[in-house]
Amino acid sequence: MTALFTSAEVRRAVELLASRSLIRLVTEIDDNGVIPPRRLTGTLPDLSSHQLRRACEAASAHGLVRTAPSSGLELTDPGAELADLYDVAARWARRHAYPAPVCEFSSRIRHALDLLAPSLAPERADGRSPRRTAGLPGDEAKADLARPRALLIQWLAGNPQVTRILEPEPTA
């Protein structure tokens, strides 16, 4: 099987996509619609202003959200597709009690993405094994990962900007 992504690309993408603050931002907008200007802190009170700022900057830089004039922060098409991927990953994790029977939504997504990551790239060049997650699921659960894996591959292929290091915008 030919790998679609390098290990570095997968690592960058999973680090971004598995960020708790990004997961919270994307799923909040997906579930409840546009976040009005100056309402971000009140909408996501469990995140610090620093976490919110970094999540918004990352989401904007990678084309997941945009600021709509007069309405606020909204998802782009790739952002809405990412929210769908998050839902599928979380449903898989909940169905298989992964990483634990009781777990936070964003943690389920992070662990599912960590579990999928090694199957997207060739073995690491440094010989170290990929980051391990809590109690790996059984064979049936791994077989059920086919749909989340396919959606992740499709999303990453359609959004290559998340696998690359973004250079800062040049200033005039």
Secondary structure, 3 states (H helix, E strand, C coil): CCCCCCHHHHHHHHHHHCCHHHHHHHHHHHHHCCECCCCHHHHCCCCCHHHHHHHHHHHHHCCCEEEECCCEEEECHHHHHHHHHHHHHHHHHHHCCCCCCCCCHHHHHHHHHHHHHHHHCCCCCCCCCCCCCCCCCCHHHHHHCHHHHHHHHHHHHHCHHHHCCCCCCCCC
